[in-house]
Amino acid sequence: MAVHPRVRTIARTFLTHADREAPGLVEGLYLTGSVALGDFRPHTSDVDFVVVTSARPGPTELELLRRAHALTRNDAAGLQFNGIHVTWEDLTRDPAACGPVASVIGGRFRDRADSDVNPVTWHVLAERGVTVRGPHRLELDVWDERESLRAWSLGSLDEQWRRWREKAGRLVTPRGLAVLGSLAPSWSVLSVSRLHFTLKTGEITSKSGAGAYALHAFPEKWQRVVNECLRVRRGFGSPSLYESALARRRAALDYIEMVLDDALRPGLAL
């Protein structure tokens, strides 16, 4: 599939630095997330990756990878390159069994983290992953279990997003103030809609796809906030559908609460 030039550039930049710092270590590089789902937006999207090595990196290799990512970040012109480092064997099993792995979160390298070590990443890699280095995704043996995908999505809504909604509901907090902007409401509204879509269908969609789904899945009263979030994601510079940031914040928080309540009711998942 065709990918955005900035995506190609950052992927090649990382491989250049990784091969210089640790020759032969990176055997596979795959792109997931919005790139794989055909919804990459340069002004809002990260470039999500899965790096594959033959074995878990040791302390020396971790430092070399840390340096490669730092050099990549310096060259990336604001674009974040986030993802995980796993082995070929890791991909063949339930991600819950992998434990924390070397990861890049928010542009920062961590030796051990579990961000994106989940059935969603495995599923997108298996179904839509973009191969930059290594065997084509169709040649990979990637664990992909639909029931685990649904269970993980339900747990994410019930745990992560319930907590997120509670904290964001307090205005005079960093998270509460962030929702006065445009990006946080768009990201959160479309993210919970994606998880609802997965519970309903057993499939994965992009954030834009989730917005299109939400326009038909929920009552008409929620269309304004969904369209506002799609407007922000598209980044065309059109005017807001809300008269104030406070009104948009309230609508986004109410929408998220509605989606959580609907998703967690008995019988939603197929």
FENNORQUI-V356816 format. One record per backbone hydrogen bond with DSSP energy under -1.0 kcal/mol. NH is the residue of the N-H (numbers start at 1). CO is the residue of the C=O. E is the energy in kcal/mol with one decimal. If there is no record, write none. Layout:
BEGIN
NH_CO_E / NH_CO_E
END
This chain:
BEGIN
8_4_-2.0 / 9_5_-2.3 / 10_6_-2.1 / 11_7_-2.2 / 12_8_-2.4 / 13_9_-2.4 / 14_10_-2.3 / 15_11_-2.1 / 16_12_-2.3 / 17_13_-2.3 / 18_14_-3.3 / 19_15_-2.7 / 20_16_-1.5 / 21_17_-2.7 / 22_18_-3.2 / 25_22_-2.1 / 27_52_-2.1 / 28_52_-1.9 / 29_133_-2.3 / 30_50_-2.3 / 31_130_-2.4 / 32_48_-2.3 / 36_32_-1.4 / 37_33_-1.9 / 38_35_-1.2 / 39_34_-3.1 / 44_41_-1.6 / 45_41_-3.6 / 47_80_-2.9 / 49_82_-2.2 / 50_30_-2.6 / 51_84_-3.0 / 52_28_-2.7 / 53_86_-2.3 / 62_58_-2.7 / 63_59_-1.7 / 64_60_-1.7 / 65_61_-2.6 / 66_62_-2.7 / 67_63_-2.0 / 68_64_-2.3 / 69_65_-2.5 / 70_66_-2.2 / 71_67_-2.6 / 72_68_-2.0 / 73_69_-2.8 / 74_70_-2.0 / 75_71_-1.2 / 79_76_-1.6 / 82_47_-1.7 / 83_104_-1.4 / 84_49_-1.6 / 85_102_-2.4 / 86_51_-2.9 / 91_87_-1.4 / 92_89_-1.4 / 93_90_-1.6 / 97_94_-2.3 / 98_95_-1.5 / 101_113_-3.2 / 103_110_-2.4 / 104_83_-2.9 / 105_108_-2.6 / 108_105_-1.8 / 110_103_-3.3 / 113_101_-1.9 / 117_114_-1.7 / 118_116_-1.4 / 122_118_-1.8 / 123_119_-2.5 / 124_120_-2.8 / 125_121_-2.4 / 126_122_-2.5 / 127_123_-2.7 / 128_124_-3.2 / 129_124_-1.1 / 130_31_-2.4 / 132_29_-2.8 / 133_29_-1.9 / 139_136_-2.4 / 140_137_-1.3 / 143_91_-3.3 / 149_145_-1.8 / 150_146_-2.3 / 151_147_-2.5 / 152_148_-2.7 / 153_149_-2.1 / 154_150_-2.6 / 155_151_-2.3 / 156_152_-2.5 / 157_153_-2.0 / 158_154_-2.6 / 159_155_-2.4 / 161_156_-2.6 / 163_159_-2.0 / 164_160_-2.4 / 165_161_-2.6 / 166_162_-2.0 / 167_163_-2.4 / 168_164_-2.8 / 169_165_-1.4 / 170_167_-1.4 / 173_171_-2.1 / 177_173_-2.9 / 178_174_-1.8 / 179_175_-1.3 / 180_177_-1.7 / 181_178_-1.7 / 186_182_-1.6 / 187_183_-3.0 / 188_184_-2.5 / 189_185_-2.6 / 190_186_-2.2 / 191_187_-1.8 / 192_188_-2.3 / 193_189_-1.5 / 194_190_-1.8 / 195_191_-1.8 / 196_192_-2.1 / 197_193_-2.3 / 198_194_-2.2 / 199_195_-2.2 / 200_196_-2.1 / 201_197_-2.6 / 202_198_-2.8 / 210_206_-2.3 / 211_207_-1.9 / 212_208_-2.1 / 213_209_-2.3 / 214_210_-2.6 / 215_211_-1.8 / 216_213_-1.2 / 217_213_-2.1 / 218_214_-1.7 / 222_219_-2.0 / 223_220_-2.0 / 226_222_-1.8 / 227_223_-2.8 / 228_224_-2.1 / 229_225_-2.0 / 230_226_-2.3 / 231_227_-2.3 / 232_228_-2.1 / 233_229_-2.1 / 234_230_-2.4 / 235_231_-1.6 / 248_244_-1.8 / 249_245_-2.6 / 250_246_-2.4 / 251_247_-2.2 / 252_248_-2.6 / 253_249_-2.4 / 254_250_-2.4 / 255_251_-2.3 / 256_252_-2.5 / 257_253_-2.1 / 258_254_-2.2 / 259_255_-2.7 / 260_256_-2.5 / 261_257_-2.3 / 262_258_-2.5 / 263_259_-3.0 / 264_260_-1.9 / 268_265_-1.3 / 270_199_-1.2
END
